[in-house]
C-alpha cells in the first residue's frame, strides 16, 4: 500500500469515526497529491518518493501559515493539521544522526564542494526535512 492509498484508507476510517478535522486534513493532502499528479500530465502516477515530497511541501506550507495567526483556536487547529500530516512523513533525523552521516561522508570522499556534499548527505538521509541542519553541520565541518 503506497502513501496515497494509505491516506485514502485513513480518510474512510476518519469518516467512520466521525473525526472531521482528520478527514478534512487528509482530504486536503489528497488534493495536493492530485494537483501534483495532474500538473505533469493526467496519466502521471507519482512514486513513493514524490508522494512524500508533496506531503512535505504541504506540511511546510501549513507551518509557514502559522505566522499569520495569533495564538488561539485557529493556531491550535493549524498545529493539529501539521501533526496529522507529519504522521505520513518519515521521522526527521536528530542532530547526532545527521552529524554521524556528515562525518562518515567526509571520511570516505575527497569532495569539498558544498553543493555536491549536501546532495550526497540528503540522499543518505532520504529526506529533505533536515536540509537546514545538514547545511549548518557541513559548513562547520568544511571550515
Buried (B, 14 or more C-beta within 10 A) or exposed (E): EEBBEBBBEBBEEBBEEEBEEBBBBBBBBBEBBEEBBEEEEEEEEBEEEBBBBBBBEBBBEBBEBEEEBEEEEEBEEBBEBBEBBBEBBEEEBEEEBBBEBBEEBBEEEEEEEEEEBBEBBBEBBEBBBBEEBBBBBBEEEEE
